Amino acid sequence: MYKRQFLENVFIEQNEKVPDKLWDDEEFVWNAVQWNGFNLKYASERLKKDKRFIIKIIKYSGYSFKYADDDLKKDKKFVIEIIKFNKGIFNYIDNELKDNEEILRNI
């Protein structure tokens, strides 16, 4: 019940009322992102850096990649892997990768 109560705050856009520890909880953040992809911006730095978790999010919401860790946005191998799931991430990858032929072939 605890998580559900705070998830209701997310639904009414009162994210500031959600304790920080819940923004480090994969299940909670996954549910928040399903409600609104922009909620990834509130996730802990740990989750924003977690490649496995970000892949799960990207499959659902490409624009959430805007809030992923900057190192992931610069990671050419990772970008090539995930752009196949959601081409919308192209807008949020590091500018130096936007001209990369291998990435451009996958969009």
Chimera marker file (.cmm) of the C-alpha trace (Angstrom):
<marker_set name="trace">
<marker id="1" x="0.000" y="0.000" z="0.000" r="1" g="1" b="0" radius="0.5"/>
<marker id="2" x="2.897" y="2.340" z="0.768" r="1" g="1" b="0" radius="0.5"/>
<marker id="3" x="4.123" y="2.630" z="-2.832" r="1" g="1" b="0" radius="0.5"/>
<marker id="4" x="0.626" y="2.922" z="-4.192" r="1" g="1" b="0" radius="0.5"/>
<marker id="5" x="-0.157" y="5.890" z="-1.971" r="1" g="1" b="0" radius="0.5"/>
<marker id="6" x="2.861" y="7.769" z="-3.246" r="1" g="1" b="0" radius="0.5"/>
<marker id="7" x="2.191" y="6.734" z="-6.827" r="1" g="1" b="0" radius="0.5"/>
<marker id="8" x="-1.062" y="8.634" z="-6.529" r="1" g="1" b="0" radius="0.5"/>
<marker id="9" x="1.048" y="11.765" z="-5.939" r="1" g="1" b="0" radius="0.5"/>
<marker id="10" x="2.779" y="11.076" z="-9.241" r="1" g="1" b="0" radius="0.5"/>
<marker id="11" x="-0.564" y="10.783" z="-11.012" r="1" g="1" b="0" radius="0.5"/>
<marker id="12" x="-1.579" y="14.249" z="-9.809" r="1" g="1" b="0" radius="0.5"/>
<marker id="13" x="1.868" y="15.687" z="-10.570" r="1" g="1" b="0" radius="0.5"/>
<marker id="14" x="2.923" y="16.207" z="-6.971" r="1" g="1" b="0" radius="0.5"/>
<marker id="15" x="6.229" y="14.402" z="-7.405" r="1" g="1" b="0" radius="0.5"/>
<marker id="16" x="7.886" y="16.507" z="-4.721" r="1" g="1" b="0" radius="0.5"/>
<marker id="17" x="5.795" y="14.637" z="-2.127" r="1" g="1" b="0" radius="0.5"/>
<marker id="18" x="7.385" y="11.295" z="-3.091" r="1" g="1" b="0" radius="0.5"/>
<marker id="19" x="10.275" y="10.231" z="-0.805" r="1" g="1" b="0" radius="0.5"/>
<marker id="20" x="13.689" y="10.019" z="-2.495" r="1" g="1" b="0" radius="0.5"/>
<marker id="21" x="14.012" y="6.332" z="-1.652" r="1" g="1" b="0" radius="0.5"/>
<marker id="22" x="11.047" y="5.550" z="-3.910" r="1" g="1" b="0" radius="0.5"/>
<marker id="23" x="12.753" y="7.295" z="-6.819" r="1" g="1" b="0" radius="0.5"/>
<marker id="24" x="15.458" y="4.637" z="-6.384" r="1" g="1" b="0" radius="0.5"/>
<marker id="25" x="12.944" y="1.778" z="-6.514" r="1" g="1" b="0" radius="0.5"/>
<marker id="26" x="12.731" y="0.170" z="-9.982" r="1" g="1" b="0" radius="0.5"/>
<marker id="27" x="9.131" y="-0.931" z="-9.648" r="1" g="1" b="0" radius="0.5"/>
<marker id="28" x="7.983" y="2.482" z="-8.471" r="1" g="1" b="0" radius="0.5"/>
<marker id="29" x="9.871" y="4.374" z="-11.185" r="1" g="1" b="0" radius="0.5"/>
<marker id="30" x="8.670" y="1.920" z="-13.848" r="1" g="1" b="0" radius="0.5"/>
<marker id="31" x="5.059" y="2.601" z="-12.841" r="1" g="1" b="0" radius="0.5"/>
<marker id="32" x="5.682" y="6.363" z="-12.744" r="1" g="1" b="0" radius="0.5"/>
<marker id="33" x="7.228" y="6.296" z="-16.227" r="1" g="1" b="0" radius="0.5"/>
<marker id="34" x="4.338" y="4.278" z="-17.588" r="1" g="1" b="0" radius="0.5"/>
<marker id="35" x="2.073" y="7.049" z="-16.378" r="1" g="1" b="0" radius="0.5"/>
<marker id="36" x="4.279" y="9.782" z="-17.860" r="1" g="1" b="0" radius="0.5"/>
<marker id="37" x="7.630" y="9.172" z="-19.531" r="1" g="1" b="0" radius="0.5"/>
<marker id="38" x="8.991" y="12.437" z="-18.207" r="1" g="1" b="0" radius="0.5"/>
<marker id="39" x="8.929" y="11.005" z="-14.686" r="1" g="1" b="0" radius="0.5"/>
<marker id="40" x="12.316" y="9.418" z="-15.339" r="1" g="1" b="0" radius="0.5"/>
<marker id="41" x="13.769" y="12.831" z="-14.525" r="1" g="1" b="0" radius="0.5"/>
<marker id="42" x="12.934" y="12.173" z="-10.849" r="1" g="1" b="0" radius="0.5"/>
<marker id="43" x="14.619" y="8.758" z="-10.768" r="1" g="1" b="0" radius="0.5"/>
<marker id="44" x="17.785" y="8.238" z="-8.774" r="1" g="1" b="0" radius="0.5"/>
<marker id="45" x="21.131" y="8.623" z="-10.479" r="1" g="1" b="0" radius="0.5"/>
<marker id="46" x="21.652" y="4.900" z="-9.986" r="1" g="1" b="0" radius="0.5"/>
<marker id="47" x="18.593" y="4.057" z="-12.077" r="1" g="1" b="0" radius="0.5"/>
<marker id="48" x="19.430" y="6.660" z="-14.712" r="1" g="1" b="0" radius="0.5"/>
<marker id="49" x="22.782" y="4.874" z="-15.181" r="1" g="1" b="0" radius="0.5"/>
<marker id="50" x="21.391" y="1.328" z="-15.134" r="1" g="1" b="0" radius="0.5"/>
<marker id="51" x="21.557" y="0.111" z="-18.737" r="1" g="1" b="0" radius="0.5"/>
<marker id="52" x="19.167" y="-2.780" z="-18.180" r="1" g="1" b="0" radius="0.5"/>
<marker id="53" x="16.585" y="-0.483" z="-16.606" r="1" g="1" b="0" radius="0.5"/>
<marker id="54" x="16.993" y="2.202" z="-19.270" r="1" g="1" b="0" radius="0.5"/>
<marker id="55" x="16.473" y="-0.386" z="-22.011" r="1" g="1" b="0" radius="0.5"/>
<marker id="56" x="13.203" y="-1.397" z="-20.345" r="1" g="1" b="0" radius="0.5"/>
<marker id="57" x="12.138" y="2.241" z="-20.178" r="1" g="1" b="0" radius="0.5"/>
<marker id="58" x="13.170" y="3.020" z="-23.769" r="1" g="1" b="0" radius="0.5"/>
<marker id="59" x="11.087" y="0.158" z="-25.115" r="1" g="1" b="0" radius="0.5"/>
<marker id="60" x="8.106" y="1.903" z="-23.563" r="1" g="1" b="0" radius="0.5"/>
<marker id="61" x="8.982" y="5.590" z="-23.822" r="1" g="1" b="0" radius="0.5"/>
<marker id="62" x="11.701" y="6.942" z="-26.102" r="1" g="1" b="0" radius="0.5"/>
<marker id="63" x="11.504" y="10.514" z="-24.894" r="1" g="1" b="0" radius="0.5"/>
<marker id="64" x="12.395" y="9.323" z="-21.396" r="1" g="1" b="0" radius="0.5"/>
<marker id="65" x="15.948" y="8.937" z="-22.689" r="1" g="1" b="0" radius="0.5"/>
<marker id="66" x="16.251" y="12.687" z="-22.274" r="1" g="1" b="0" radius="0.5"/>
<marker id="67" x="16.622" y="12.036" z="-18.537" r="1" g="1" b="0" radius="0.5"/>
<marker id="68" x="19.031" y="9.094" z="-18.744" r="1" g="1" b="0" radius="0.5"/>
<marker id="69" x="22.593" y="9.567" z="-17.547" r="1" g="1" b="0" radius="0.5"/>
<marker id="70" x="24.717" y="11.673" z="-19.915" r="1" g="1" b="0" radius="0.5"/>
<marker id="71" x="27.340" y="8.923" z="-20.135" r="1" g="1" b="0" radius="0.5"/>
<marker id="72" x="24.718" y="6.604" z="-21.630" r="1" g="1" b="0" radius="0.5"/>
<marker id="73" x="23.833" y="9.240" z="-24.209" r="1" g="1" b="0" radius="0.5"/>
<marker id="74" x="27.516" y="9.277" z="-25.260" r="1" g="1" b="0" radius="0.5"/>
<marker id="75" x="27.960" y="5.499" z="-25.254" r="1" g="1" b="0" radius="0.5"/>
<marker id="76" x="28.002" y="4.655" z="-28.972" r="1" g="1" b="0" radius="0.5"/>
<marker id="77" x="27.640" y="0.906" z="-28.485" r="1" g="1" b="0" radius="0.5"/>
<marker id="78" x="24.710" y="1.357" z="-26.102" r="1" g="1" b="0" radius="0.5"/>
<marker id="79" x="22.992" y="3.901" z="-28.372" r="1" g="1" b="0" radius="0.5"/>
<marker id="80" x="23.310" y="1.553" z="-31.350" r="1" g="1" b="0" radius="0.5"/>
<marker id="81" x="21.772" y="-1.224" z="-29.253" r="1" g="1" b="0" radius="0.5"/>
<marker id="82" x="18.776" y="0.736" z="-28.009" r="1" g="1" b="0" radius="0.5"/>
<marker id="83" x="17.960" y="2.906" z="-31.019" r="1" g="1" b="0" radius="0.5"/>
<marker id="84" x="16.599" y="-0.283" z="-32.584" r="1" g="1" b="0" radius="0.5"/>
<marker id="85" x="13.954" y="-0.396" z="-29.851" r="1" g="1" b="0" radius="0.5"/>
<marker id="86" x="12.894" y="3.209" z="-30.129" r="1" g="1" b="0" radius="0.5"/>
<marker id="87" x="14.129" y="5.584" z="-32.790" r="1" g="1" b="0" radius="0.5"/>
<marker id="88" x="12.792" y="8.523" z="-30.776" r="1" g="1" b="0" radius="0.5"/>
<marker id="89" x="15.892" y="8.452" z="-28.607" r="1" g="1" b="0" radius="0.5"/>
<marker id="90" x="17.863" y="9.986" z="-31.479" r="1" g="1" b="0" radius="0.5"/>
<marker id="91" x="16.778" y="13.445" z="-30.338" r="1" g="1" b="0" radius="0.5"/>
<marker id="92" x="18.447" y="12.901" z="-26.956" r="1" g="1" b="0" radius="0.5"/>
<marker id="93" x="21.736" y="11.221" z="-27.813" r="1" g="1" b="0" radius="0.5"/>
<marker id="94" x="24.992" y="13.155" z="-27.578" r="1" g="1" b="0" radius="0.5"/>
<marker id="95" x="25.427" y="15.550" z="-30.518" r="1" g="1" b="0" radius="0.5"/>
<marker id="96" x="28.741" y="13.941" z="-31.456" r="1" g="1" b="0" radius="0.5"/>
<marker id="97" x="26.910" y="10.678" z="-32.195" r="1" g="1" b="0" radius="0.5"/>
<marker id="98" x="24.210" y="12.202" z="-34.380" r="1" g="1" b="0" radius="0.5"/>
<marker id="99" x="26.407" y="12.043" z="-37.490" r="1" g="1" b="0" radius="0.5"/>
<marker id="100" x="27.623" y="8.511" z="-36.865" r="1" g="1" b="0" radius="0.5"/>
<marker id="101" x="26.873" y="6.343" z="-39.911" r="1" g="1" b="0" radius="0.5"/>
<marker id="102" x="26.187" y="3.203" z="-37.901" r="1" g="1" b="0" radius="0.5"/>
<marker id="103" x="23.613" y="5.012" z="-35.784" r="1" g="1" b="0" radius="0.5"/>
<marker id="104" x="22.033" y="6.703" z="-38.790" r="1" g="1" b="0" radius="0.5"/>
<marker id="105" x="21.605" y="3.320" z="-40.499" r="1" g="1" b="0" radius="0.5"/>
<marker id="106" x="19.501" y="2.142" z="-37.571" r="1" g="1" b="0" radius="0.5"/>
<marker id="107" x="16.981" y="4.975" z="-37.560" r="1" g="1" b="0" radius="0.5"/>
<link id1="1" id2="2" r="1" g="1" b="0" radius="0.2"/>
<link id1="2" id2="3" r="1" g="1" b="0" radius="0.2"/>
<link id1="3" id2="4" r="1" g="1" b="0" radius="0.2"/>
<link id1="4" id2="5" r="1" g="1" b="0" radius="0.2"/>
<link id1="5" id2="6" r="1" g="1" b="0" radius="0.2"/>
<link id1="6" id2="7" r="1" g="1" b="0" radius="0.2"/>
<link id1="7" id2="8" r="1" g="1" b="0" radius="0.2"/>
<link id1="8" id2="9" r="1" g="1" b="0" radius="0.2"/>
<link id1="9" id2="10" r="1" g="1" b="0" radius="0.2"/>
<link id1="10" id2="11" r="1" g="1" b="0" radius="0.2"/>
<link id1="11" id2="12" r="1" g="1" b="0" radius="0.2"/>
<link id1="12" id2="13" r="1" g="1" b="0" radius="0.2"/>
<link id1="13" id2="14" r="1" g="1" b="0" radius="0.2"/>
<link id1="14" id2="15" r="1" g="1" b="0" radius="0.2"/>
<link id1="15" id2="16" r="1" g="1" b="0" radius="0.2"/>
<link id1="16" id2="17" r="1" g="1" b="0" radius="0.2"/>
<link id1="17" id2="18" r="1" g="1" b="0" radius="0.2"/>
<link id1="18" id2="19" r="1" g="1" b="0" radius="0.2"/>
<link id1="19" id2="20" r="1" g="1" b="0" radius="0.2"/>
<link id1="20" id2="21" r="1" g="1" b="0" radius="0.2"/>
<link id1="21" id2="22" r="1" g="1" b="0" radius="0.2"/>
<link id1="22" id2="23" r="1" g="1" b="0" radius="0.2"/>
<link id1="23" id2="24" r="1" g="1" b="0" radius="0.2"/>
<link id1="24" id2="25" r="1" g="1" b="0" radius="0.2"/>
<link id1="25" id2="26" r="1" g="1" b="0" radius="0.2"/>
<link id1="26" id2="27" r="1" g="1" b="0" radius="0.2"/>
<link id1="27" id2="28" r="1" g="1" b="0" radius="0.2"/>
<link id1="28" id2="29" r="1" g="1" b="0" radius="0.2"/>
<link id1="29" id2="30" r="1" g="1" b="0" radius="0.2"/>
<link id1="30" id2="31" r="1" g="1" b="0" radius="0.2"/>
<link id1="31" id2="32" r="1" g="1" b="0" radius="0.2"/>
<link id1="32" id2="33" r="1" g="1" b="0" radius="0.2"/>
<link id1="33" id2="34" r="1" g="1" b="0" radius="0.2"/>
<link id1="34" id2="35" r="1" g="1" b="0" radius="0.2"/>
<link id1="35" id2="36" r="1" g="1" b="0" radius="0.2"/>
<link id1="36" id2="37" r="1" g="1" b="0" radius="0.2"/>
<link id1="37" id2="38" r="1" g="1" b="0" radius="0.2"/>
<link id1="38" id2="39" r="1" g="1" b="0" radius="0.2"/>
<link id1="39" id2="40" r="1" g="1" b="0" radius="0.2"/>
<link id1="40" id2="41" r="1" g="1" b="0" radius="0.2"/>
<link id1="41" id2="42" r="1" g="1" b="0" radius="0.2"/>
<link id1="42" id2="43" r="1" g="1" b="0" radius="0.2"/>
<link id1="43" id2="44" r="1" g="1" b="0" radius="0.2"/>
<link id1="44" id2="45" r="1" g="1" b="0" radius="0.2"/>
<link id1="45" id2="46" r="1" g="1" b="0" radius="0.2"/>
<link id1="46" id2="47" r="1" g="1" b="0" radius="0.2"/>
<link id1="47" id2="48" r="1" g="1" b="0" radius="0.2"/>
<link id1="48" id2="49" r="1" g="1" b="0" radius="0.2"/>
<link id1="49" id2="50" r="1" g="1" b="0" radius="0.2"/>
<link id1="50" id2="51" r="1" g="1" b="0" radius="0.2"/>
<link id1="51" id2="52" r="1" g="1" b="0" radius="0.2"/>
<link id1="52" id2="53" r="1" g="1" b="0" radius="0.2"/>
<link id1="53" id2="54" r="1" g="1" b="0" radius="0.2"/>
<link id1="54" id2="55" r="1" g="1" b="0" radius="0.2"/>
<link id1="55" id2="56" r="1" g="1" b="0" radius="0.2"/>
<link id1="56" id2="57" r="1" g="1" b="0" radius="0.2"/>
<link id1="57" id2="58" r="1" g="1" b="0" radius="0.2"/>
<link id1="58" id2="59" r="1" g="1" b="0" radius="0.2"/>
<link id1="59" id2="60" r="1" g="1" b="0" radius="0.2"/>
<link id1="60" id2="61" r="1" g="1" b="0" radius="0.2"/>
<link id1="61" id2="62" r="1" g="1" b="0" radius="0.2"/>
<link id1="62" id2="63" r="1" g="1" b="0" radius="0.2"/>
<link id1="63" id2="64" r="1" g="1" b="0" radius="0.2"/>
<link id1="64" id2="65" r="1" g="1" b="0" radius="0.2"/>
<link id1="65" id2="66" r="1" g="1" b="0" radius="0.2"/>
<link id1="66" id2="67" r="1" g="1" b="0" radius="0.2"/>
<link id1="67" id2="68" r="1" g="1" b="0" radius="0.2"/>
<link id1="68" id2="69" r="1" g="1" b="0" radius="0.2"/>
<link id1="69" id2="70" r="1" g="1" b="0" radius="0.2"/>
<link id1="70" id2="71" r="1" g="1" b="0" radius="0.2"/>
<link id1="71" id2="72" r="1" g="1" b="0" radius="0.2"/>
<link id1="72" id2="73" r="1" g="1" b="0" radius="0.2"/>
<link id1="73" id2="74" r="1" g="1" b="0" radius="0.2"/>
<link id1="74" id2="75" r="1" g="1" b="0" radius="0.2"/>
<link id1="75" id2="76" r="1" g="1" b="0" radius="0.2"/>
<link id1="76" id2="77" r="1" g="1" b="0" radius="0.2"/>
<link id1="77" id2="78" r="1" g="1" b="0" radius="0.2"/>
<link id1="78" id2="79" r="1" g="1" b="0" radius="0.2"/>
<link id1="79" id2="80" r="1" g="1" b="0" radius="0.2"/>
<link id1="80" id2="81" r="1" g="1" b="0" radius="0.2"/>
<link id1="81" id2="82" r="1" g="1" b="0" radius="0.2"/>
<link id1="82" id2="83" r="1" g="1" b="0" radius="0.2"/>
<link id1="83" id2="84" r="1" g="1" b="0" radius="0.2"/>
<link id1="84" id2="85" r="1" g="1" b="0" radius="0.2"/>
<link id1="85" id2="86" r="1" g="1" b="0" radius="0.2"/>
<link id1="86" id2="87" r="1" g="1" b="0" radius="0.2"/>
<link id1="87" id2="88" r="1" g="1" b="0" radius="0.2"/>
<link id1="88" id2="89" r="1" g="1" b="0" radius="0.2"/>
<link id1="89" id2="90" r="1" g="1" b="0" radius="0.2"/>
<link id1="90" id2="91" r="1" g="1" b="0" radius="0.2"/>
<link id1="91" id2="92" r="1" g="1" b="0" radius="0.2"/>
<link id1="92" id2="93" r="1" g="1" b="0" radius="0.2"/>
<link id1="93" id2="94" r="1" g="1" b="0" radius="0.2"/>
<link id1="94" id2="95" r="1" g="1" b="0" radius="0.2"/>
<link id1="95" id2="96" r="1" g="1" b="0" radius="0.2"/>
<link id1="96" id2="97" r="1" g="1" b="0" radius="0.2"/>
<link id1="97" id2="98" r="1" g="1" b="0" radius="0.2"/>
<link id1="98" id2="99" r="1" g="1" b="0" radius="0.2"/>
<link id1="99" id2="100" r="1" g="1" b="0" radius="0.2"/>
<link id1="100" id2="101" r="1" g="1" b="0" radius="0.2"/>
<link id1="101" id2="102" r="1" g="1" b="0" radius="0.2"/>
<link id1="102" id2="103" r="1" g="1" b="0" radius="0.2"/>
<link id1="103" id2="104" r="1" g="1" b="0" radius="0.2"/>
<link id1="104" id2="105" r="1" g="1" b="0" radius="0.2"/>
<link id1="105" id2="106" r="1" g="1" b="0" radius="0.2"/>
<link id1="106" id2="107" r="1" g="1" b="0" radius="0.2"/>
</marker_set>
